């Protein structure tokens, strides 16, 4: 696939631990949800998780960005819920 379009999404967290949890949670999807029109990369820079989506066309880019935002939001919610339960125990 030739990447005509690209978007980098940056998600900042209060600490590296939370960023690492989110990064590891979503990184398992890299390669699994890629298709002929788009692909993604995930890495962490300290307290920031960076998701880069590359796509052959703008429609595929939008779909890829939406998918990765939802994945990160889900990882954040699970991480926050898990942390809340740990603190109340």
N, C-alpha and C positions, 0 to 999 in steps of 0.2 A: 504494500500500500504506500502510495506517495502522499505525504502529509502536506496538504495545501493550507490547512488551518490548524492553529494550536491555541490552547488556553492553559494558563497556570493558575491554580486555585491555591491560596494560602490560608491555612487555618491556624490561628494562634491560641495557645493554651496558657493557663497560669503557671504551669510547671512542666519540666521535661518528662516527668513520669506520666502525666495525662497525655501528652503529645505522643509518647512512645506507645502507650496502650492503643490510642486511636490509629496510629501508623500501622502497628502490627495487625490490628483488626481488619483494616481495609486492604492492606498489602496482599493478603491471600487471594484477593479477587483479581489482581493483575494477571493478565493472560487468560483468565477464566471467562471474562465477559467481553474480551476484545473480539472484534469481528473484522470482516474484510474492509470496513469503512472507517474504523477507529480503533485506537489503542490508548493505553494510559500507563503512566509511571507514577510511583509513590515514593517519597523519601522524606526524611525529617531533618530539619536544621535547628537543633536546640529545642525550643518550645514551639516551633512552627512545623506543621505537616504541609508538604507541598504535593499536590496532585497535578500532573501535567497530562492533558488530553490532546492527542493528535488525531486529526481526521482528514479524510479526503475531500469532504464537502461540508458546508456550513450546517446543514440539517443534521448530519452525523455528529458534528461537534456539539451542537446544542443538546442532542440526545445523550451524548457521552458526559457532558458537563452535568446535566440533570441527574443522571444515574450516580455519578461520583459524589455529588452533593448529598443525595439521599443516603448513600452508603456511609459517608462521614457523619451525617446527622444521627443515623442509627447507632453507630459506634459511640458517639458522644453520649447519647441517651442511655445506652447500656452501661457505659463506664460510670456515668453520674449516678445511676440507680444502684449500681453495685457499691459505689463508694458510700452512698447514703445508708445502705443496709449495714455496711461494715461499721460505720460510726454509731449507729443506733444499737448495735449489739453489745 
